[in-house]
């Protein structure tokens, strides 16, 4: 799909600008609220570039974003709180990475749409969840996060639900998520590399999107204290509902 775009002469300036905007907005959201970059970027980039390019591309960009944000909030991070969740997640990542290579793009789009819409609905209505005190829930949520992360770079929803159910404070929430995302990102990028998915085309698109990533991080860090976080979060979740719906019906 990406090759067809280049042959049609759309990469510059139309497609290039769109890629920069996607990376800017998705990175801005992540730097503002601690998660959401892949949930926004994946549906858009899958439709624009195809899953073969979008999955490793978002994995590489997410790793850069997570390293930067974790460095900013490193003092609040406690790996002991999430180490078992991270270990189990690692087991599910290779399954997701390799499974998605053998699934039709239409199916991928619909599954991703359901994931995005399901998370947005959950986050909007915030149902009260049990405490999930049993370690069995750590295994379940960690493994699901790994599979989703490997396939779609969307390990966030299981982590967010798990953190809410465990009653993490806001500071713990943001710092723990970045630590988990960083562990995931390293493994996901490694598996993509071993599978031959990190092609020159992927890095070319990463180079195109890098200005958007940088600007998104800077804008998010500057504005995170100035924008009402609840209003911003609600707006983003409504946008995610429309993004997920578009993957199901288009």
C-alpha positions as a Markdown table, in Angstrom:
| # | Residue | x | y | z |
|---|---|---|---|---|
| 1 | Unk | 0.0 | 0.0 | 0.0 |
| 2 | Unk | 2.8 | 2.4 | 0.9 |
| 3 | Unk | 4.5 | 1.7 | -2.5 |
| 4 | Unk | 1.3 | 2.6 | -4.3 |
| 5 | Unk | 1.1 | 5.9 | -2.5 |
| 6 | Unk | 4.7 | 6.8 | -3.6 |
| 7 | Unk | 4.0 | 5.7 | -7.2 |
| 8 | Unk | 1.0 | 8.0 | -7.2 |
| 9 | Unk | 3.2 | 10.9 | -6.1 |
| 10 | Unk | 1.2 | 11.5 | -3.0 |
| 11 | Unk | 3.9 | 11.2 | -0.4 |
| 12 | Unk | 5.1 | 14.8 | -0.9 |
| 13 | Unk | 3.5 | 17.0 | 0.2 |
| 14 | Unk | 0.0 | 15.4 | 0.9 |
| 15 | Unk | 0.9 | 12.1 | 2.5 |
| 16 | Unk | 4.0 | 13.6 | 4.2 |
| 17 | Unk | 2.0 | 16.3 | 5.9 |
| 18 | Unk | -0.7 | 13.7 | 7.0 |
| 19 | Unk | 2.0 | 11.5 | 8.5 |
| 20 | Unk | 3.5 | 14.4 | 10.5 |
| 21 | Unk | 0.1 | 15.4 | 11.8 |
| 22 | Unk | -0.8 | 11.9 | 12.9 |
| 23 | Unk | 2.5 | 11.6 | 14.8 |
| 24 | Unk | 2.1 | 15.0 | 16.3 |
| 25 | Unk | -1.4 | 14.5 | 17.6 |
| 26 | Unk | -0.8 | 10.9 | 18.9 |
| 27 | Unk | 2.4 | 12.0 | 20.6 |
| 28 | Unk | 0.8 | 15.1 | 22.0 |
| 29 | Unk | -2.0 | 12.9 | 23.6 |
| 30 | Unk | 0.6 | 10.5 | 25.1 |
| 31 | Unk | 2.6 | 13.3 | 26.6 |
| 32 | Unk | -0.5 | 14.9 | 28.0 |
| 33 | Unk | -2.3 | 12.0 | 29.7 |
| 34 | Unk | 0.4 | 9.2 | 29.7 |
| 35 | Unk | -1.1 | 6.9 | 27.1 |
| 36 | Unk | -3.0 | 6.8 | 23.8 |
| 37 | Unk | -0.4 | 7.4 | 21.1 |
| 38 | Unk | -0.8 | 3.9 | 19.6 |
| 39 | Unk | -4.6 | 3.9 | 20.0 |
| 40 | Unk | -4.7 | 7.0 | 17.8 |
| 41 | Unk | -1.8 | 6.4 | 15.4 |
| 42 | Unk | -2.5 | 2.7 | 14.6 |
| 43 | Unk | -6.1 | 3.1 | 13.2 |
| 44 | Unk | -5.0 | 6.0 | 11.0 |
| 45 | Unk | -1.7 | 4.5 | 9.8 |
| 46 | Unk | -3.1 | 1.1 | 9.2 |
| 47 | Unk | -5.6 | 2.7 | 6.8 |
| 48 | Unk | -2.9 | 4.9 | 5.2 |
| 49 | Unk | 0.0 | 2.5 | 5.0 |
| 50 | Unk | -1.3 | -1.0 | 5.7 |
| 51 | Unk | -0.6 | -3.2 | 8.8 |
| 52 | Unk | 2.8 | -4.4 | 7.5 |
| 53 | Unk | 4.2 | -0.9 | 7.7 |
| 54 | Unk | 2.0 | 0.6 | 10.4 |
| 55 | Unk | 2.7 | -2.1 | 13.1 |
| 56 | Unk | 6.5 | -1.8 | 13.2 |
| 57 | Unk | 6.4 | 2.0 | 12.5 |
| 58 | Unk | 4.2 | 2.7 | 15.5 |
| 59 | Unk | 6.4 | 0.3 | 17.6 |
| 60 | Unk | 9.5 | 2.3 | 16.8 |
| 61 | Unk | 7.9 | 5.7 | 17.4 |
| 62 | Unk | 6.2 | 4.5 | 20.6 |
| 63 | Unk | 9.6 | 3.4 | 22.0 |
| 64 | Unk | 11.0 | 6.9 | 21.4 |
| 65 | Unk | 8.0 | 8.5 | 23.0 |
| 66 | Unk | 8.0 | 6.2 | 26.0 |
| 67 | Unk | 11.8 | 6.7 | 26.7 |
| 68 | Unk | 11.3 | 10.5 | 26.7 |
| 69 | Unk | 8.2 | 10.6 | 28.9 |
| 70 | Unk | 9.7 | 8.1 | 31.4 |
| 71 | Unk | 12.8 | 10.2 | 31.7 |
| 72 | Unk | 10.6 | 13.1 | 32.6 |
| 73 | Unk | 8.7 | 11.2 | 35.3 |
| 74 | Unk | 11.4 | 8.7 | 36.3 |
| 75 | Unk | 11.3 | 9.7 | 40.0 |
| 76 | Unk | 7.7 | 8.4 | 40.4 |
| 77 | Unk | 8.4 | 5.0 | 38.7 |
| 78 | Unk | 8.5 | 1.9 | 40.9 |
| 79 | Unk | 9.3 | -1.2 | 38.8 |
| 80 | Unk | 8.5 | -3.6 | 41.7 |
| 81 | Unk | 4.8 | -2.7 | 41.4 |
| 82 | Unk | 4.6 | -3.8 | 37.8 |
| 83 | Unk | 7.4 | -6.3 | 37.3 |
| 84 | Unk | 5.2 | -9.4 | 37.2 |
| 85 | Unk | 2.7 | -7.7 | 34.8 |
| 86 | Unk | 5.7 | -6.8 | 32.5 |
| 87 | Unk | 7.1 | -10.4 | 32.6 |
| 88 | Unk | 3.8 | -12.0 | 31.6 |
| 89 | Unk | 3.3 | -9.4 | 28.9 |
| 90 | Unk | 6.6 | -10.4 | 27.3 |
| 91 | Unk | 5.3 | -13.9 | 26.8 |
| 92 | Unk | 2.4 | -12.7 | 24.7 |
| 93 | Unk | 4.3 | -10.2 | 22.5 |
| 94 | Unk | 5.8 | -12.7 | 20.0 |
| 95 | Unk | 2.4 | -14.3 | 19.5 |
| 96 | Unk | 0.8 | -11.0 | 18.5 |
| 97 | Unk | 3.7 | -10.0 | 16.3 |
| 98 | Unk | 3.7 | -13.2 | 14.2 |
| 99 | Unk | -0.1 | -13.8 | 14.2 |
| 100 | Unk | -0.9 | -10.5 | 12.6 |
| 101 | Unk | 1.3 | -11.4 | 9.6 |
| 102 | Unk | -1.1 | -14.1 | 8.6 |
| 103 | Unk | -4.4 | -12.3 | 9.2 |
| 104 | Unk | -6.3 | -10.4 | 6.5 |
| 105 | Unk | -6.1 | -6.6 | 6.6 |
| 106 | Unk | -9.9 | -6.3 | 6.8 |
| 107 | Unk | -10.0 | -8.5 | 9.8 |
| 108 | Unk | -7.1 | -6.6 | 11.4 |
| 109 | Unk | -9.0 | -3.3 | 10.9 |
| 110 | Unk | -12.1 | -4.6 | 12.5 |
| 111 | Unk | -10.4 | -6.2 | 15.5 |
| 112 | Unk | -8.5 | -3.0 | 16.0 |
| 113 | Unk | -11.7 | -1.0 | 15.7 |
| 114 | Unk | -13.4 | -3.1 | 18.4 |
| 115 | Unk | -10.4 | -2.7 | 20.7 |
| 116 | Unk | -10.3 | 1.1 | 20.3 |
| 117 | Unk | -14.1 | 1.5 | 20.7 |
| 118 | Unk | -14.2 | -0.9 | 23.6 |
| 119 | Unk | -11.5 | 1.0 | 25.5 |
| 120 | Unk | -13.1 | 4.4 | 24.7 |
| 121 | Unk | -16.5 | 3.2 | 26.0 |
| 122 | Unk | -14.9 | 1.7 | 29.1 |
| 123 | Unk | -12.9 | 4.9 | 29.8 |
| 124 | Unk | -15.9 | 7.2 | 29.2 |
| 125 | Unk | -18.3 | 5.4 | 31.5 |
| 126 | Unk | -15.7 | 4.1 | 34.0 |
| 127 | Unk | -17.6 | 1.2 | 35.4 |
| 128 | Unk | -16.6 | 0.2 | 38.9 |
| 129 | Unk | -14.3 | -2.8 | 38.7 |
| 130 | Unk | -13.3 | -5.4 | 41.4 |
| 131 | Unk | -10.0 | -4.9 | 43.1 |
| 132 | Unk | -8.3 | -7.8 | 41.1 |
| 133 | Unk | -6.3 | -8.7 | 44.2 |
| 134 | Unk | -5.5 | -12.2 | 42.9 |
| 135 | Unk | -2.3 | -12.7 | 41.0 |
| 136 | Unk | -4.2 | -14.6 | 38.4 |
| 137 | Unk | -5.5 | -11.3 | 37.1 |
| 138 | Unk | -2.0 | -10.1 | 36.6 |
| 139 | Unk | -1.3 | -13.1 | 34.4 |
| 140 | Unk | -4.5 | -12.6 | 32.4 |
| 141 | Unk | -4.2 | -8.8 | 31.8 |
| 142 | Unk | -0.4 | -9.1 | 31.2 |
| 143 | Unk | -0.8 | -11.8 | 28.6 |
| 144 | Unk | -3.6 | -10.0 | 26.8 |
| 145 | Unk | -1.6 | -6.8 | 26.8 |
| 146 | Unk | 1.3 | -8.6 | 25.3 |
| 147 | Unk | -0.7 | -10.1 | 22.4 |
| 148 | Unk | -2.4 | -6.8 | 21.7 |
| 149 | Unk | 0.9 | -4.9 | 21.9 |
| 150 | Unk | 2.7 | -7.3 | 19.6 |
| 151 | Unk | -0.1 | -7.3 | 17.0 |
| 152 | Unk | -1.5 | -3.8 | 17.1 |
| 153 | Unk | 0.8 | -1.8 | 19.5 |
| 154 | Unk | -2.3 | -1.4 | 21.7 |
| 155 | Unk | -1.3 | -2.9 | 25.1 |
| 156 | Unk | -2.6 | 0.3 | 26.8 |
| 157 | Unk | -6.3 | -0.7 | 27.3 |
| 158 | Unk | -5.6 | -3.8 | 29.5 |
| 159 | Unk | -3.0 | -1.9 | 31.5 |
| 160 | Unk | -5.4 | 1.1 | 32.0 |
| 161 | Unk | -8.2 | -1.2 | 33.2 |
| 162 | Unk | -5.9 | -3.2 | 35.4 |
| 163 | Unk | -4.4 | 0.0 | 37.0 |
| 164 | Unk | -7.9 | 1.4 | 37.6 |
| 165 | Unk | -9.0 | -1.8 | 39.2 |
| 166 | Unk | -5.9 | -1.9 | 41.4 |
| 167 | Unk | -6.5 | 1.7 | 42.5 |
| 168 | Unk | -3.3 | 3.3 | 41.3 |
| 169 | Unk | -2.9 | 7.0 | 42.2 |
| 170 | Unk | -2.6 | 9.5 | 39.3 |
| 171 | Unk | 1.2 | 9.7 | 39.7 |
| 172 | Unk | 1.6 | 5.9 | 39.9 |
| 173 | Unk | -0.7 | 5.6 | 36.9 |
| 174 | Unk | 1.4 | 7.7 | 34.6 |
| 175 | Unk | 4.8 | 6.5 | 35.7 |
| 176 | Unk | 3.8 | 2.8 | 35.8 |
| 177 | Unk | 2.3 | 2.9 | 32.4 |
| 178 | Unk | 5.4 | 4.5 | 30.9 |
| 179 | Unk | 7.6 | 1.8 | 32.5 |
| 180 | Unk | 5.3 | -1.0 | 31.2 |
| 181 | Unk | 5.2 | 0.6 | 27.7 |
| 182 | Unk | 9.0 | 0.9 | 27.6 |
| 183 | Unk | 9.5 | -2.8 | 28.5 |
| 184 | Unk | 6.9 | -3.7 | 25.9 |
| 185 | Unk | 8.4 | -1.4 | 23.3 |
| 186 | Unk | 11.9 | -2.9 | 23.6 |
| 187 | Unk | 10.5 | -6.4 | 23.2 |
| 188 | Unk | 8.1 | -5.5 | 20.4 |
| 189 | Unk | 10.8 | -3.7 | 18.4 |
| 190 | Unk | 13.2 | -6.6 | 18.9 |
| 191 | Unk | 10.7 | -9.2 | 17.7 |
| 192 | Unk | 9.8 | -7.0 | 14.7 |
| 193 | Unk | 13.6 | -6.8 | 13.9 |
| 194 | Unk | 14.0 | -10.6 | 14.2 |
| 195 | Unk | 11.0 | -11.1 | 12.0 |
| 196 | Unk | 12.4 | -8.8 | 9.3 |
| 197 | Unk | 9.7 | -6.2 | 9.7 |
| 198 | Unk | 12.0 | -3.2 | 10.3 |
| 199 | Unk | 12.5 | -2.5 | 6.7 |
| 200 | Unk | 14.1 | 0.6 | 5.1 |
| 201 | Unk | 10.6 | 1.7 | 4.2 |
| 202 | Unk | 9.6 | 1.7 | 7.9 |
| 203 | Unk | 12.6 | 3.8 | 8.9 |
| 204 | Unk | 11.9 | 6.2 | 6.0 |
| 205 | Unk | 8.4 | 6.8 | 7.3 |
| 206 | Unk | 9.8 | 7.2 | 10.8 |
| 207 | Unk | 12.1 | 9.9 | 9.5 |
| 208 | Unk | 9.1 | 11.6 | 7.9 |
| 209 | Unk | 7.1 | 11.5 | 11.2 |
| 210 | Unk | 10.0 | 12.4 | 13.6 |
| 211 | Unk | 9.2 | 16.2 | 13.4 |
| 212 | Unk | 5.6 | 15.4 | 14.5 |
| 213 | Unk | 6.9 | 13.3 | 17.4 |
| 214 | Unk | 9.3 | 16.0 | 18.6 |
| 215 | Unk | 6.7 | 18.8 | 18.3 |
| 216 | Unk | 4.0 | 16.6 | 20.0 |
| 217 | Unk | 6.3 | 15.9 | 23.0 |
| 218 | Unk | 7.2 | 19.6 | 23.4 |
| 219 | Unk | 3.6 | 20.8 | 23.1 |
| 220 | Unk | 2.3 | 18.1 | 25.5 |
| 221 | Unk | 4.9 | 18.9 | 28.2 |
| 222 | Unk | 4.2 | 22.6 | 27.9 |
| 223 | Unk | 0.4 | 22.5 | 27.8 |
| 224 | Unk | -0.1 | 19.5 | 30.2 |
| 225 | Unk | -0.5 | 22.0 | 33.2 |
| 226 | Unk | -2.7 | 24.5 | 31.3 |
| 227 | Unk | -5.5 | 22.4 | 29.8 |
| 228 | Unk | -8.3 | 20.9 | 31.8 |
| 229 | Unk | -7.2 | 17.2 | 31.8 |
| 230 | Unk | -10.7 | 15.8 | 32.2 |
| 231 | Unk | -12.1 | 17.9 | 29.3 |
| 232 | Unk | -9.1 | 16.9 | 27.1 |
| 233 | Unk | -9.4 | 13.3 | 28.1 |
| 234 | Unk | -13.1 | 13.2 | 27.3 |
| 235 | Unk | -12.6 | 14.9 | 23.9 |
| 236 | Unk | -9.9 | 12.3 | 23.0 |
| 237 | Unk | -12.1 | 9.4 | 24.0 |
| 238 | Unk | -14.9 | 10.6 | 21.9 |
| 239 | Unk | -12.5 | 10.9 | 18.9 |
| 240 | Unk | -11.3 | 7.4 | 19.6 |
| 241 | Unk | -14.9 | 6.2 | 19.3 |
| 242 | Unk | -15.2 | 7.7 | 15.9 |
| 243 | Unk | -11.9 | 6.3 | 14.8 |
| 244 | Unk | -12.8 | 2.8 | 16.0 |
| 245 | Unk | -16.2 | 3.0 | 14.3 |
| 246 | Unk | -14.6 | 4.1 | 11.0 |
| 247 | Unk | -12.4 | 0.9 | 11.0 |
| 248 | Unk | -15.6 | -1.2 | 11.4 |
| 249 | Unk | -17.7 | 0.4 | 8.7 |
| 250 | Unk | -15.3 | 1.6 | 6.0 |
